Amino acid sequence: MDKRSSELNFHQRMELLVKDMVDKEISLKDAMREFEKIFYEQAARKHEGNQTRMAQALGVHRNTLHNRAKILKIKKRY
């Protein structure tokens, strides 16, 4: 694929990312953990650390969000 990254749709960009991870033999568990961590961090920035708004936007309960952030060792740096 010789399209520039900005011209690719979401699915195509994800395919390229996943292909790179598979080529590097990153385990599914590690890939999912990293994805979730980055996802939460981006949501935290967008909602300025407001866990209630983050939980609503992500479709999870606030307690679940708090517990996952603790498990993923996400530090509060918004």
DSSP file (Angstrom, degrees, kcal/mol; ACC not computed):
  #  RESIDUE AA STRUCTURE BP1 BP2  ACC     N-H-->O    O-->H-N    N-H-->O    O-->H-N    TCO  KAPPA ALPHA  PHI   PSI    X-CA   Y-CA   Z-CA
    1    1 A M              0   0    0      0, 0.0     0, 0.0     0, 0.0     0, 0.0   0.000 360.0 360.0 360.0 121.7    0.0    0.0    0.0
    2    2 A D        +     0   0    0      2,-0.1     2,-0.1     3,-0.0     3,-0.1   0.223 360.0 120.9-108.6  14.7    1.6    3.3   -1.0
    3    3 A K  S    S-     0   0    0      1,-0.1     2,-0.1     2,-0.1     5,-0.1  -0.486  71.4-106.3 -72.2 147.7   -1.0    5.6    0.3
    4    4 A R    >>  -     0   0    0     -2,-0.1     3,-1.7     1,-0.1     4,-0.6  -0.456  29.8-113.0 -70.4 150.7    0.1    8.1    2.8
    5    5 A S  G >4 S+     0   0    0      1,-0.3     3,-1.1     2,-0.2    -1,-0.1   0.833 116.1  57.8 -55.3 -37.1   -1.0    7.4    6.4
    6    6 A S  G 34 S+     0   0    0      1,-0.2    -1,-0.3     7,-0.0     7,-0.0   0.725 103.9  53.7 -69.3 -19.6   -3.2   10.5    6.4
    7    7 A E  G <4 S+     0   0    0     -3,-1.7    -1,-0.2     2,-0.1     2,-0.2   0.560  91.4  94.3 -89.2  -9.5   -5.1    9.2    3.4
    8    8 A L  S << S-     0   0    0     -3,-1.1     2,-0.1    -4,-0.6    -3,-0.0  -0.542  75.2-123.6 -84.1 147.5   -5.9    5.8    5.0
    9    9 A N     >  -     0   0    0     -2,-0.2     4,-2.3     1,-0.1     5,-0.2  -0.322  36.1 -93.9 -80.4 174.5   -9.1    5.2    6.8
   10   10 A F  H  > S+     0   0    0      1,-0.2     4,-2.5     2,-0.2     5,-0.2   0.907 124.3  50.4 -56.1 -48.0   -9.2    4.0   10.4
   11   11 A H  H  > S+     0   0    0      1,-0.2     4,-2.4     2,-0.2    -1,-0.2   0.901 110.6  49.2 -60.5 -43.1   -9.4    0.3    9.5
   12   12 A Q  H  > S+     0   0    0      2,-0.2     4,-2.0     1,-0.2    -1,-0.2   0.895 110.9  49.7 -65.2 -40.4   -6.4    0.5    7.1
   13   13 A R  H  X S+     0   0    0     -4,-2.3     4,-2.1     2,-0.2    -2,-0.2   0.906 111.3  49.6 -64.5 -40.8   -4.3    2.3    9.7
   14   14 A M  H  X S+     0   0    0     -4,-2.5     4,-3.0    -5,-0.2     5,-0.2   0.902 107.9  54.2 -64.3 -40.8   -5.1   -0.3   12.3
   15   15 A E  H  X S+     0   0    0     -4,-2.4     4,-2.6     1,-0.2    -1,-0.2   0.911 109.1  48.2 -59.4 -42.9   -4.2   -3.1    9.8
   16   16 A L  H  X S+     0   0    0     -4,-2.0     4,-2.1     2,-0.2    -1,-0.2   0.914 113.0  47.9 -64.1 -42.7   -0.8   -1.5    9.2
   17   17 A L  H  X S+     0   0    0     -4,-2.1     4,-2.1     2,-0.2    -2,-0.2   0.932 113.6  46.6 -63.0 -46.9   -0.2   -1.2   13.0
   18   18 A V  H  X S+     0   0    0     -4,-3.0     4,-2.8     2,-0.2     5,-0.2   0.901 109.9  54.0 -64.3 -41.4   -1.3   -4.8   13.7
   19   19 A K  H  X S+     0   0    0     -4,-2.6     4,-2.7    -5,-0.2    -1,-0.2   0.925 109.0  49.0 -58.0 -44.5    0.8   -6.1   10.8
   20   20 A D  H  X S+     0   0    0     -4,-2.1     4,-1.6     1,-0.2    -1,-0.2   0.899 112.0  48.5 -61.6 -41.9    3.8   -4.4   12.3
   21   21 A M  H  <>S+     0   0    0     -4,-2.1     5,-2.5     2,-0.2    -2,-0.2   0.896 112.4  48.0 -67.0 -40.6    3.1   -5.8   15.7
   22   22 A V  H ><5S+     0   0    0     -4,-2.8     3,-1.6     1,-0.2    -2,-0.2   0.917 109.3  53.4 -65.6 -43.1    2.7   -9.4   14.3
   23   23 A D  H 3<5S+     0   0    0     -4,-2.7    -1,-0.2     1,-0.3    -2,-0.2   0.859 110.6  47.1 -58.8 -35.2    5.9   -9.0   12.3
   24   24 A K  T 3<5S-     0   0    0     -4,-1.6    -1,-0.3    -5,-0.2    -2,-0.2   0.400 114.0-122.9 -86.9   2.4    7.7   -8.1   15.6
   25   25 A E  T < 5 +     0   0    0     -3,-1.6     2,-0.4     1,-0.2    -3,-0.2   0.864  46.1 171.4  57.5  41.8    6.0  -11.0   17.3
   26   26 A I      < -     0   0    0     -5,-2.5    -1,-0.2    -6,-0.1    -2,-0.1  -0.686  35.9-114.6 -78.9 131.9    4.3   -9.0   20.0
   27   27 A S     >  -     0   0    0     -2,-0.4     4,-2.5     1,-0.1     5,-0.2  -0.274  14.9-120.5 -68.3 154.4    1.9  -11.2   21.9
   28   28 A L  H  > S+     0   0    0      1,-0.2     4,-2.9     2,-0.2     5,-0.3   0.902 114.2  54.7 -59.6 -41.8   -1.9  -10.4   21.8
   29   29 A K  H  > S+     0   0    0      1,-0.2     4,-2.2     2,-0.2    -1,-0.2   0.929 111.1  43.7 -59.6 -46.8   -1.9   -9.9   25.5
   30   30 A D  H  > S+     0   0    0      2,-0.2     4,-2.4     1,-0.2    -1,-0.2   0.893 114.3  50.5 -66.0 -39.8    0.8   -7.3   25.4
   31   31 A A  H  X S+     0   0    0     -4,-2.5     4,-2.6     2,-0.2    -2,-0.2   0.923 112.1  46.6 -64.4 -44.8   -0.8   -5.6   22.4
   32   32 A M  H  X S+     0   0    0     -4,-2.9     4,-2.7     2,-0.2     5,-0.2   0.900 112.3  50.5 -64.9 -41.0   -4.2   -5.4   24.0
   33   33 A R  H  X S+     0   0    0     -4,-2.2     4,-2.4    -5,-0.3    -2,-0.2   0.928 112.7  45.8 -62.8 -45.7   -2.7   -4.1   27.3
   34   34 A E  H  X S+     0   0    0     -4,-2.4     4,-2.5     2,-0.2     5,-0.2   0.912 112.8  50.4 -65.3 -42.6   -0.7   -1.4   25.4
   35   35 A F  H  X S+     0   0    0     -4,-2.6     4,-2.7     1,-0.2    -2,-0.2   0.942 112.0  47.3 -59.4 -48.2   -3.8   -0.4   23.3
   36   36 A E  H  X S+     0   0    0     -4,-2.7     4,-2.6     1,-0.2     5,-0.2   0.903 111.5  51.2 -61.9 -41.6   -6.0   -0.1   26.4
   37   37 A K  H  X S+     0   0    0     -4,-2.4     4,-2.4     1,-0.2    -1,-0.2   0.936 113.1  43.8 -62.1 -47.1   -3.4    1.9   28.3
   38   38 A I  H  X S+     0   0    0     -4,-2.5     4,-2.5     2,-0.2     5,-0.2   0.892 112.1  54.5 -65.4 -39.1   -3.0    4.4   25.4
   39   39 A F  H  X S+     0   0    0     -4,-2.7     4,-2.1    -5,-0.2    -2,-0.2   0.934 111.1  44.5 -59.5 -48.3   -6.8    4.5   24.9
   40   40 A Y  H  X S+     0   0    0     -4,-2.6     4,-2.5     1,-0.2    -2,-0.2   0.904 112.2  52.5 -63.5 -42.3   -7.3    5.4   28.6
   41   41 A E  H  X S+     0   0    0     -4,-2.4     4,-2.0    -5,-0.2    -2,-0.2   0.905 110.1  48.0 -62.2 -41.3   -4.5    8.0   28.5
   42   42 A Q  H  X S+     0   0    0     -4,-2.5     4,-2.4     2,-0.2    -1,-0.2   0.902 111.8  49.7 -65.7 -40.9   -6.0    9.7   25.5
   43   43 A A  H  X S+     0   0    0     -4,-2.1     4,-2.4    -5,-0.2     6,-0.2   0.888 108.4  54.1 -64.0 -38.3   -9.4    9.8   27.1
   44   44 A A  H  <>S+     0   0    0     -4,-2.5     5,-2.7     2,-0.2     6,-0.3   0.908 109.8  46.9 -62.2 -42.5   -7.9   11.3   30.2
   45   45 A R  H ><5S+     0   0    0     -4,-2.0     3,-1.2     3,-0.2    -2,-0.2   0.934 112.4  49.6 -64.3 -45.2   -6.3   14.1   28.2
   46   46 A K  H 3<5S+     0   0    0     -4,-2.4    -2,-0.2     1,-0.3    -1,-0.2   0.891 119.1  37.1 -61.7 -40.3   -9.5   14.8   26.4
   47   47 A H  T ><5S-     0   0    0     -4,-2.4     3,-2.3    -5,-0.2    -1,-0.3   0.169 110.2-118.9-101.7  17.6  -11.6   14.9   29.5
   48   48 A E  T < 5S-     0   0    0     -3,-1.2    -3,-0.2     1,-0.3    -4,-0.1   0.818  71.4 -55.9  50.4  39.0   -8.9   16.6   31.6
   49   49 A G  T 3 <S+     0   0    0     -5,-2.7     2,-1.0     1,-0.2    -1,-0.3   0.464  92.2 147.8  78.7   1.8   -8.8   13.7   34.0
   50   50 A N    <>  -     0   0    0     -3,-2.3     4,-2.4    -6,-0.3    -1,-0.2  -0.596  30.7-165.7 -73.4 104.6  -12.5   13.8   34.9
   51   51 A Q  H  > S+     0   0    0     -2,-1.0     4,-2.7     1,-0.2     5,-0.2   0.814  82.6  56.4 -66.8 -31.2  -13.1   10.1   35.5
   52   52 A T  H  > S+     0   0    0      2,-0.2     4,-2.1     1,-0.2    -1,-0.2   0.947 112.1  41.6 -65.2 -47.1  -16.9   10.4   35.4
   53   53 A R  H  > S+     0   0    0      2,-0.2     4,-2.5     1,-0.2    -2,-0.2   0.883 114.9  52.3 -66.8 -37.9  -16.8   12.0   31.9
   54   54 A M  H  X S+     0   0    0     -4,-2.4     4,-2.4     2,-0.2     5,-0.2   0.942 109.4  49.0 -61.2 -47.7  -14.1    9.5   30.8
   55   55 A A  H  X>S+     0   0    0     -4,-2.7     5,-2.2     1,-0.2     4,-1.2   0.907 111.9  48.9 -60.6 -43.3  -16.2    6.5   32.0
   56   56 A Q  H  <5S+     0   0    0     -4,-2.1     3,-0.4     1,-0.2    -1,-0.2   0.934 112.8  47.5 -61.9 -45.6  -19.3    7.8   30.2
   57   57 A A  H  <5S+     0   0    0     -4,-2.5    -2,-0.2     1,-0.2    -1,-0.2   0.855 116.3  43.9 -65.1 -35.2  -17.4    8.4   26.9
   58   58 A L  H  <5S-     0   0    0     -4,-2.4    -1,-0.2    -5,-0.2    -2,-0.2   0.585 110.0-121.3 -87.8 -10.8  -15.7    5.0   27.1
   59   59 A G  T  <5S+     0   0    0     -4,-1.2     2,-0.3    -3,-0.4    -3,-0.2   0.819  72.4 114.5  75.9  31.0  -18.9    3.2   28.1
   60   60 A V  S   <S-     0   0    0     -5,-2.2    -1,-0.3    -6,-0.2    -2,-0.2  -0.884  72.7 -95.1-127.6 162.0  -17.7    1.8   31.3
   61   61 A H     >  -     0   0    0     -2,-0.3     4,-2.3     1,-0.1     3,-0.2  -0.465  35.3-118.7 -72.3 148.5  -18.6    2.3   35.0
   62   62 A R  H  > S+     0   0    0      1,-0.2     4,-2.4     2,-0.2     5,-0.2   0.865 115.4  52.6 -56.6 -39.3  -16.4    4.8   36.8
   63   63 A N  H  > S+     0   0    0      2,-0.2     4,-2.6     1,-0.2    -1,-0.2   0.884 108.0  51.1 -65.9 -37.7  -15.2    2.1   39.3
   64   64 A T  H  > S+     0   0    0     -3,-0.2     4,-2.8     2,-0.2     5,-0.2   0.925 109.9  50.1 -63.3 -44.3  -14.2   -0.1   36.3
   65   65 A L  H  X S+     0   0    0     -4,-2.3     4,-2.4     2,-0.2    -2,-0.2   0.932 111.9  47.8 -58.1 -48.0  -12.2    2.8   34.8
   66   66 A H  H  X S+     0   0    0     -4,-2.4     4,-1.8     1,-0.2    -2,-0.2   0.920 113.7  47.0 -60.3 -45.9  -10.5    3.4   38.2
   67   67 A N  H  X S+     0   0    0     -4,-2.6     4,-2.4     2,-0.2    -2,-0.2   0.900 112.6  48.5 -65.8 -41.8   -9.7   -0.3   38.6
   68   68 A R  H  X S+     0   0    0     -4,-2.8     4,-2.9     2,-0.2    -1,-0.2   0.901 109.9  52.4 -65.8 -40.0   -8.4   -0.7   35.1
   69   69 A A  H  <>S+     0   0    0     -4,-2.4     5,-2.7    -5,-0.2     4,-0.5   0.889 110.7  48.7 -61.8 -38.2   -6.2    2.4   35.4
   70   70 A K  H ><5S+     0   0    0     -4,-1.8     3,-0.8     3,-0.2    -2,-0.2   0.931 113.0  46.3 -66.3 -46.4   -4.7    0.9   38.6
   71   71 A I  H 3<5S+     0   0    0     -4,-2.4    -2,-0.2     1,-0.2    -1,-0.2   0.894 114.6  47.2 -62.6 -41.5   -4.1   -2.5   37.0
   72   72 A L  T 3<5S-     0   0    0     -4,-2.9    -1,-0.2    -5,-0.2    -2,-0.2   0.508 110.1-125.9 -79.7  -4.1   -2.5   -0.8   33.9
   73   73 A K  T < 5 +     0   0    0     -3,-0.8     2,-0.6    -4,-0.5    -3,-0.2   0.913  43.2 174.0  58.7  47.1   -0.4    1.4   36.1
   74   74 A I      < -     0   0    0     -5,-2.7     2,-0.2    -6,-0.1    -1,-0.2  -0.762  20.9-144.9 -86.8 120.4   -1.6    4.6   34.5
   75   75 A K        -     0   0    0     -2,-0.6     2,-1.3     1,-0.1    -5,-0.0  -0.570  23.5-106.2 -84.5 149.6   -0.3    7.6   36.3
   76   76 A K        +     0   0    0     -2,-0.2     2,-0.2     1,-0.1    -1,-0.1  -0.618  65.4 137.0 -79.1  96.7   -2.5   10.7   36.6
   77   77 A R              0   0    0     -2,-1.3    -1,-0.1     1,-0.1   -28,-0.1  -0.654 360.0 360.0-140.3  80.6   -0.7   13.1   34.2
   78   78 A Y              0   0    0     -2,-0.2   -30,-0.1   -30,-0.1    -1,-0.1   0.404 360.0 360.0 -98.0 360.0   -3.3   14.9   32.2
